[in-house]
């Protein structure tokens, strides 16, 4: 279980890095950056589900996961804030996300 959680966290970090490296100069790049931000959030939430499962089913020590729970909450809040600010900033500059854009982003998220 620890390896699965670690893999999800590594994927999360990778998506944050990719999103951060995209310099938005067009609507398509805005959609791409938003997609990777959304993927990062999805993988972060999946890691939380796995940690909860580890505590509930595998009887892992909740005390050991308490630090990570605080980190999870802070990171999720920061990531959602980053994505929301980007959405406002780039929507003004390149146009809001369309329903097609949102559908494309949703389809890029794997079932975790």
Chimera marker file (.cmm) of the C-alpha trace (Angstrom):
<marker_set name="trace">
<marker id="1" x="0.000" y="0.000" z="0.000" r="1" g="1" b="0" radius="0.5"/>
<marker id="2" x="2.835" y="2.393" z="0.833" r="1" g="1" b="0" radius="0.5"/>
<marker id="3" x="4.277" y="1.896" z="-2.650" r="1" g="1" b="0" radius="0.5"/>
<marker id="4" x="0.930" y="2.719" z="-4.271" r="1" g="1" b="0" radius="0.5"/>
<marker id="5" x="0.661" y="5.901" z="-2.206" r="1" g="1" b="0" radius="0.5"/>
<marker id="6" x="4.238" y="6.838" z="-3.083" r="1" g="1" b="0" radius="0.5"/>
<marker id="7" x="3.538" y="6.258" z="-6.789" r="1" g="1" b="0" radius="0.5"/>
<marker id="8" x="0.470" y="8.504" z="-6.638" r="1" g="1" b="0" radius="0.5"/>
<marker id="9" x="2.448" y="11.235" z="-4.864" r="1" g="1" b="0" radius="0.5"/>
<marker id="10" x="5.244" y="10.961" z="-7.450" r="1" g="1" b="0" radius="0.5"/>
<marker id="11" x="2.700" y="11.286" z="-10.257" r="1" g="1" b="0" radius="0.5"/>
<marker id="12" x="1.152" y="14.259" z="-8.464" r="1" g="1" b="0" radius="0.5"/>
<marker id="13" x="4.533" y="16.010" z="-8.305" r="1" g="1" b="0" radius="0.5"/>
<marker id="14" x="5.153" y="15.256" z="-11.970" r="1" g="1" b="0" radius="0.5"/>
<marker id="15" x="1.852" y="16.835" z="-13.018" r="1" g="1" b="0" radius="0.5"/>
<marker id="16" x="2.507" y="19.933" z="-10.894" r="1" g="1" b="0" radius="0.5"/>
<marker id="17" x="5.905" y="20.294" z="-12.525" r="1" g="1" b="0" radius="0.5"/>
<marker id="18" x="4.489" y="19.906" z="-16.035" r="1" g="1" b="0" radius="0.5"/>
<marker id="19" x="1.703" y="22.431" z="-15.352" r="1" g="1" b="0" radius="0.5"/>
<marker id="20" x="4.184" y="24.879" z="-13.883" r="1" g="1" b="0" radius="0.5"/>
<marker id="21" x="6.464" y="24.642" z="-16.921" r="1" g="1" b="0" radius="0.5"/>
<marker id="22" x="3.703" y="25.539" z="-19.397" r="1" g="1" b="0" radius="0.5"/>
<marker id="23" x="4.019" y="29.196" z="-20.312" r="1" g="1" b="0" radius="0.5"/>
<marker id="24" x="0.529" y="30.141" z="-21.383" r="1" g="1" b="0" radius="0.5"/>
<marker id="25" x="0.497" y="32.137" z="-24.615" r="1" g="1" b="0" radius="0.5"/>
<marker id="26" x="-2.709" y="30.798" z="-26.166" r="1" g="1" b="0" radius="0.5"/>
<marker id="27" x="-6.053" y="29.282" z="-25.287" r="1" g="1" b="0" radius="0.5"/>
<marker id="28" x="-4.734" y="25.788" z="-26.118" r="1" g="1" b="0" radius="0.5"/>
<marker id="29" x="-1.841" y="26.200" z="-23.674" r="1" g="1" b="0" radius="0.5"/>
<marker id="30" x="-4.299" y="27.470" z="-21.052" r="1" g="1" b="0" radius="0.5"/>
<marker id="31" x="-6.352" y="24.285" z="-21.501" r="1" g="1" b="0" radius="0.5"/>
<marker id="32" x="-3.211" y="22.140" z="-21.319" r="1" g="1" b="0" radius="0.5"/>
<marker id="33" x="-2.012" y="23.811" z="-18.101" r="1" g="1" b="0" radius="0.5"/>
<marker id="34" x="-5.480" y="23.503" z="-16.559" r="1" g="1" b="0" radius="0.5"/>
<marker id="35" x="-5.512" y="19.814" z="-17.523" r="1" g="1" b="0" radius="0.5"/>
<marker id="36" x="-2.268" y="19.097" z="-15.692" r="1" g="1" b="0" radius="0.5"/>
<marker id="37" x="-3.407" y="21.083" z="-12.658" r="1" g="1" b="0" radius="0.5"/>
<marker id="38" x="-6.608" y="19.010" z="-12.622" r="1" g="1" b="0" radius="0.5"/>
<marker id="39" x="-4.608" y="15.785" z="-12.981" r="1" g="1" b="0" radius="0.5"/>
<marker id="40" x="-2.433" y="16.827" z="-10.044" r="1" g="1" b="0" radius="0.5"/>
<marker id="41" x="-5.537" y="17.392" z="-7.912" r="1" g="1" b="0" radius="0.5"/>
<marker id="42" x="-6.971" y="14.015" z="-8.964" r="1" g="1" b="0" radius="0.5"/>
<marker id="43" x="-3.777" y="12.165" z="-8.034" r="1" g="1" b="0" radius="0.5"/>
<marker id="44" x="-3.507" y="14.037" z="-4.749" r="1" g="1" b="0" radius="0.5"/>
<marker id="45" x="-7.089" y="13.074" z="-3.879" r="1" g="1" b="0" radius="0.5"/>
<marker id="46" x="-6.375" y="9.464" z="-4.894" r="1" g="1" b="0" radius="0.5"/>
<marker id="47" x="-3.433" y="9.391" z="-2.483" r="1" g="1" b="0" radius="0.5"/>
<marker id="48" x="-5.769" y="10.596" z="0.288" r="1" g="1" b="0" radius="0.5"/>
<marker id="49" x="-8.178" y="7.767" z="-0.520" r="1" g="1" b="0" radius="0.5"/>
<marker id="50" x="-5.328" y="5.245" z="-0.320" r="1" g="1" b="0" radius="0.5"/>
<marker id="51" x="-4.137" y="6.671" z="3.012" r="1" g="1" b="0" radius="0.5"/>
<marker id="52" x="-7.662" y="6.467" z="4.399" r="1" g="1" b="0" radius="0.5"/>
<marker id="53" x="-7.919" y="2.893" z="3.160" r="1" g="1" b="0" radius="0.5"/>
<marker id="54" x="-4.607" y="2.070" z="4.842" r="1" g="1" b="0" radius="0.5"/>
<marker id="55" x="-5.934" y="3.377" z="8.159" r="1" g="1" b="0" radius="0.5"/>
<marker id="56" x="-9.387" y="1.775" z="7.856" r="1" g="1" b="0" radius="0.5"/>
<marker id="57" x="-8.619" y="-1.601" z="6.317" r="1" g="1" b="0" radius="0.5"/>
<marker id="58" x="-4.981" y="-2.310" z="6.979" r="1" g="1" b="0" radius="0.5"/>
<marker id="59" x="-5.038" y="-0.844" z="10.491" r="1" g="1" b="0" radius="0.5"/>
<marker id="60" x="-2.131" y="1.489" z="9.762" r="1" g="1" b="0" radius="0.5"/>
<marker id="61" x="-1.332" y="3.914" z="12.542" r="1" g="1" b="0" radius="0.5"/>
<marker id="62" x="-3.348" y="7.094" z="12.135" r="1" g="1" b="0" radius="0.5"/>
<marker id="63" x="-0.703" y="8.918" z="14.157" r="1" g="1" b="0" radius="0.5"/>
<marker id="64" x="1.864" y="8.240" z="11.445" r="1" g="1" b="0" radius="0.5"/>
<marker id="65" x="-0.462" y="9.681" z="8.805" r="1" g="1" b="0" radius="0.5"/>
<marker id="66" x="-1.480" y="12.763" z="10.796" r="1" g="1" b="0" radius="0.5"/>
<marker id="67" x="1.433" y="14.827" z="9.426" r="1" g="1" b="0" radius="0.5"/>
<marker id="68" x="0.576" y="13.786" z="5.883" r="1" g="1" b="0" radius="0.5"/>
<marker id="69" x="-3.093" y="14.647" z="6.382" r="1" g="1" b="0" radius="0.5"/>
<marker id="70" x="-2.112" y="18.217" z="7.277" r="1" g="1" b="0" radius="0.5"/>
<marker id="71" x="0.202" y="18.399" z="4.282" r="1" g="1" b="0" radius="0.5"/>
<marker id="72" x="-2.560" y="17.020" z="2.057" r="1" g="1" b="0" radius="0.5"/>
<marker id="73" x="-5.059" y="19.674" z="3.174" r="1" g="1" b="0" radius="0.5"/>
<marker id="74" x="-2.580" y="22.536" z="2.732" r="1" g="1" b="0" radius="0.5"/>
<marker id="75" x="-1.388" y="21.276" z="-0.653" r="1" g="1" b="0" radius="0.5"/>
<marker id="76" x="-4.903" y="20.714" z="-1.966" r="1" g="1" b="0" radius="0.5"/>
<marker id="77" x="-5.956" y="24.220" z="-0.923" r="1" g="1" b="0" radius="0.5"/>
<marker id="78" x="-2.879" y="25.788" z="-2.557" r="1" g="1" b="0" radius="0.5"/>
<marker id="79" x="-3.266" y="23.798" z="-5.765" r="1" g="1" b="0" radius="0.5"/>
<marker id="80" x="-6.951" y="24.630" z="-6.100" r="1" g="1" b="0" radius="0.5"/>
<marker id="81" x="-6.168" y="28.298" z="-5.463" r="1" g="1" b="0" radius="0.5"/>
<marker id="82" x="-3.427" y="28.239" z="-8.125" r="1" g="1" b="0" radius="0.5"/>
<marker id="83" x="-5.776" y="26.647" z="-10.655" r="1" g="1" b="0" radius="0.5"/>
<marker id="84" x="-8.624" y="29.071" z="-9.839" r="1" g="1" b="0" radius="0.5"/>
<marker id="85" x="-6.362" y="32.134" z="-10.160" r="1" g="1" b="0" radius="0.5"/>
<marker id="86" x="-4.997" y="30.839" z="-13.456" r="1" g="1" b="0" radius="0.5"/>
<marker id="87" x="-8.523" y="30.250" z="-14.698" r="1" g="1" b="0" radius="0.5"/>
<marker id="88" x="-9.530" y="33.851" z="-13.952" r="1" g="1" b="0" radius="0.5"/>
<marker id="89" x="-6.309" y="35.356" z="-15.334" r="1" g="1" b="0" radius="0.5"/>
<marker id="90" x="-6.178" y="33.344" z="-18.545" r="1" g="1" b="0" radius="0.5"/>
<marker id="91" x="-9.941" y="33.465" z="-19.146" r="1" g="1" b="0" radius="0.5"/>
<marker id="92" x="-9.663" y="37.240" z="-19.342" r="1" g="1" b="0" radius="0.5"/>
<marker id="93" x="-6.749" y="36.980" z="-21.733" r="1" g="1" b="0" radius="0.5"/>
<marker id="94" x="-7.599" y="33.957" z="-23.918" r="1" g="1" b="0" radius="0.5"/>
<marker id="95" x="-11.271" y="33.216" z="-23.233" r="1" g="1" b="0" radius="0.5"/>
<marker id="96" x="-13.001" y="31.004" z="-20.713" r="1" g="1" b="0" radius="0.5"/>
<marker id="97" x="-12.842" y="27.236" z="-20.784" r="1" g="1" b="0" radius="0.5"/>
<marker id="98" x="-15.545" y="25.893" z="-23.073" r="1" g="1" b="0" radius="0.5"/>
<marker id="99" x="-17.628" y="22.793" z="-22.402" r="1" g="1" b="0" radius="0.5"/>
<marker id="100" x="-15.461" y="20.974" z="-24.975" r="1" g="1" b="0" radius="0.5"/>
<marker id="101" x="-12.340" y="22.039" z="-23.070" r="1" g="1" b="0" radius="0.5"/>
<marker id="102" x="-13.809" y="20.793" z="-19.787" r="1" g="1" b="0" radius="0.5"/>
<marker id="103" x="-14.832" y="17.497" z="-21.394" r="1" g="1" b="0" radius="0.5"/>
<marker id="104" x="-11.333" y="17.050" z="-22.834" r="1" g="1" b="0" radius="0.5"/>
<marker id="105" x="-9.829" y="17.697" z="-19.386" r="1" g="1" b="0" radius="0.5"/>
<marker id="106" x="-12.236" y="15.280" z="-17.672" r="1" g="1" b="0" radius="0.5"/>
<marker id="107" x="-11.430" y="12.549" z="-20.200" r="1" g="1" b="0" radius="0.5"/>
<marker id="108" x="-7.717" y="12.900" z="-19.465" r="1" g="1" b="0" radius="0.5"/>
<marker id="109" x="-8.189" y="11.857" z="-15.828" r="1" g="1" b="0" radius="0.5"/>
<marker id="110" x="-7.689" y="8.119" z="-15.401" r="1" g="1" b="0" radius="0.5"/>
<marker id="111" x="-9.871" y="6.087" z="-13.072" r="1" g="1" b="0" radius="0.5"/>
<marker id="112" x="-7.709" y="5.738" z="-10.024" r="1" g="1" b="0" radius="0.5"/>
<link id1="1" id2="2" r="1" g="1" b="0" radius="0.2"/>
<link id1="2" id2="3" r="1" g="1" b="0" radius="0.2"/>
<link id1="3" id2="4" r="1" g="1" b="0" radius="0.2"/>
<link id1="4" id2="5" r="1" g="1" b="0" radius="0.2"/>
<link id1="5" id2="6" r="1" g="1" b="0" radius="0.2"/>
<link id1="6" id2="7" r="1" g="1" b="0" radius="0.2"/>
<link id1="7" id2="8" r="1" g="1" b="0" radius="0.2"/>
<link id1="8" id2="9" r="1" g="1" b="0" radius="0.2"/>
<link id1="9" id2="10" r="1" g="1" b="0" radius="0.2"/>
<link id1="10" id2="11" r="1" g="1" b="0" radius="0.2"/>
<link id1="11" id2="12" r="1" g="1" b="0" radius="0.2"/>
<link id1="12" id2="13" r="1" g="1" b="0" radius="0.2"/>
<link id1="13" id2="14" r="1" g="1" b="0" radius="0.2"/>
<link id1="14" id2="15" r="1" g="1" b="0" radius="0.2"/>
<link id1="15" id2="16" r="1" g="1" b="0" radius="0.2"/>
<link id1="16" id2="17" r="1" g="1" b="0" radius="0.2"/>
<link id1="17" id2="18" r="1" g="1" b="0" radius="0.2"/>
<link id1="18" id2="19" r="1" g="1" b="0" radius="0.2"/>
<link id1="19" id2="20" r="1" g="1" b="0" radius="0.2"/>
<link id1="20" id2="21" r="1" g="1" b="0" radius="0.2"/>
<link id1="21" id2="22" r="1" g="1" b="0" radius="0.2"/>
<link id1="22" id2="23" r="1" g="1" b="0" radius="0.2"/>
<link id1="23" id2="24" r="1" g="1" b="0" radius="0.2"/>
<link id1="24" id2="25" r="1" g="1" b="0" radius="0.2"/>
<link id1="25" id2="26" r="1" g="1" b="0" radius="0.2"/>
<link id1="26" id2="27" r="1" g="1" b="0" radius="0.2"/>
<link id1="27" id2="28" r="1" g="1" b="0" radius="0.2"/>
<link id1="28" id2="29" r="1" g="1" b="0" radius="0.2"/>
<link id1="29" id2="30" r="1" g="1" b="0" radius="0.2"/>
<link id1="30" id2="31" r="1" g="1" b="0" radius="0.2"/>
<link id1="31" id2="32" r="1" g="1" b="0" radius="0.2"/>
<link id1="32" id2="33" r="1" g="1" b="0" radius="0.2"/>
<link id1="33" id2="34" r="1" g="1" b="0" radius="0.2"/>
<link id1="34" id2="35" r="1" g="1" b="0" radius="0.2"/>
<link id1="35" id2="36" r="1" g="1" b="0" radius="0.2"/>
<link id1="36" id2="37" r="1" g="1" b="0" radius="0.2"/>
<link id1="37" id2="38" r="1" g="1" b="0" radius="0.2"/>
<link id1="38" id2="39" r="1" g="1" b="0" radius="0.2"/>
<link id1="39" id2="40" r="1" g="1" b="0" radius="0.2"/>
<link id1="40" id2="41" r="1" g="1" b="0" radius="0.2"/>
<link id1="41" id2="42" r="1" g="1" b="0" radius="0.2"/>
<link id1="42" id2="43" r="1" g="1" b="0" radius="0.2"/>
<link id1="43" id2="44" r="1" g="1" b="0" radius="0.2"/>
<link id1="44" id2="45" r="1" g="1" b="0" radius="0.2"/>
<link id1="45" id2="46" r="1" g="1" b="0" radius="0.2"/>
<link id1="46" id2="47" r="1" g="1" b="0" radius="0.2"/>
<link id1="47" id2="48" r="1" g="1" b="0" radius="0.2"/>
<link id1="48" id2="49" r="1" g="1" b="0" radius="0.2"/>
<link id1="49" id2="50" r="1" g="1" b="0" radius="0.2"/>
<link id1="50" id2="51" r="1" g="1" b="0" radius="0.2"/>
<link id1="51" id2="52" r="1" g="1" b="0" radius="0.2"/>
<link id1="52" id2="53" r="1" g="1" b="0" radius="0.2"/>
<link id1="53" id2="54" r="1" g="1" b="0" radius="0.2"/>
<link id1="54" id2="55" r="1" g="1" b="0" radius="0.2"/>
<link id1="55" id2="56" r="1" g="1" b="0" radius="0.2"/>
<link id1="56" id2="57" r="1" g="1" b="0" radius="0.2"/>
<link id1="57" id2="58" r="1" g="1" b="0" radius="0.2"/>
<link id1="58" id2="59" r="1" g="1" b="0" radius="0.2"/>
<link id1="59" id2="60" r="1" g="1" b="0" radius="0.2"/>
<link id1="60" id2="61" r="1" g="1" b="0" radius="0.2"/>
<link id1="61" id2="62" r="1" g="1" b="0" radius="0.2"/>
<link id1="62" id2="63" r="1" g="1" b="0" radius="0.2"/>
<link id1="63" id2="64" r="1" g="1" b="0" radius="0.2"/>
<link id1="64" id2="65" r="1" g="1" b="0" radius="0.2"/>
<link id1="65" id2="66" r="1" g="1" b="0" radius="0.2"/>
<link id1="66" id2="67" r="1" g="1" b="0" radius="0.2"/>
<link id1="67" id2="68" r="1" g="1" b="0" radius="0.2"/>
<link id1="68" id2="69" r="1" g="1" b="0" radius="0.2"/>
<link id1="69" id2="70" r="1" g="1" b="0" radius="0.2"/>
<link id1="70" id2="71" r="1" g="1" b="0" radius="0.2"/>
<link id1="71" id2="72" r="1" g="1" b="0" radius="0.2"/>
<link id1="72" id2="73" r="1" g="1" b="0" radius="0.2"/>
<link id1="73" id2="74" r="1" g="1" b="0" radius="0.2"/>
<link id1="74" id2="75" r="1" g="1" b="0" radius="0.2"/>
<link id1="75" id2="76" r="1" g="1" b="0" radius="0.2"/>
<link id1="76" id2="77" r="1" g="1" b="0" radius="0.2"/>
<link id1="77" id2="78" r="1" g="1" b="0" radius="0.2"/>
<link id1="78" id2="79" r="1" g="1" b="0" radius="0.2"/>
<link id1="79" id2="80" r="1" g="1" b="0" radius="0.2"/>
<link id1="80" id2="81" r="1" g="1" b="0" radius="0.2"/>
<link id1="81" id2="82" r="1" g="1" b="0" radius="0.2"/>
<link id1="82" id2="83" r="1" g="1" b="0" radius="0.2"/>
<link id1="83" id2="84" r="1" g="1" b="0" radius="0.2"/>
<link id1="84" id2="85" r="1" g="1" b="0" radius="0.2"/>
<link id1="85" id2="86" r="1" g="1" b="0" radius="0.2"/>
<link id1="86" id2="87" r="1" g="1" b="0" radius="0.2"/>
<link id1="87" id2="88" r="1" g="1" b="0" radius="0.2"/>
<link id1="88" id2="89" r="1" g="1" b="0" radius="0.2"/>
<link id1="89" id2="90" r="1" g="1" b="0" radius="0.2"/>
<link id1="90" id2="91" r="1" g="1" b="0" radius="0.2"/>
<link id1="91" id2="92" r="1" g="1" b="0" radius="0.2"/>
<link id1="92" id2="93" r="1" g="1" b="0" radius="0.2"/>
<link id1="93" id2="94" r="1" g="1" b="0" radius="0.2"/>
<link id1="94" id2="95" r="1" g="1" b="0" radius="0.2"/>
<link id1="95" id2="96" r="1" g="1" b="0" radius="0.2"/>
<link id1="96" id2="97" r="1" g="1" b="0" radius="0.2"/>
<link id1="97" id2="98" r="1" g="1" b="0" radius="0.2"/>
<link id1="98" id2="99" r="1" g="1" b="0" radius="0.2"/>
<link id1="99" id2="100" r="1" g="1" b="0" radius="0.2"/>
<link id1="100" id2="101" r="1" g="1" b="0" radius="0.2"/>
<link id1="101" id2="102" r="1" g="1" b="0" radius="0.2"/>
<link id1="102" id2="103" r="1" g="1" b="0" radius="0.2"/>
<link id1="103" id2="104" r="1" g="1" b="0" radius="0.2"/>
<link id1="104" id2="105" r="1" g="1" b="0" radius="0.2"/>
<link id1="105" id2="106" r="1" g="1" b="0" radius="0.2"/>
<link id1="106" id2="107" r="1" g="1" b="0" radius="0.2"/>
<link id1="107" id2="108" r="1" g="1" b="0" radius="0.2"/>
<link id1="108" id2="109" r="1" g="1" b="0" radius="0.2"/>
<link id1="109" id2="110" r="1" g="1" b="0" radius="0.2"/>
<link id1="110" id2="111" r="1" g="1" b="0" radius="0.2"/>
<link id1="111" id2="112" r="1" g="1" b="0" radius="0.2"/>
</marker_set>
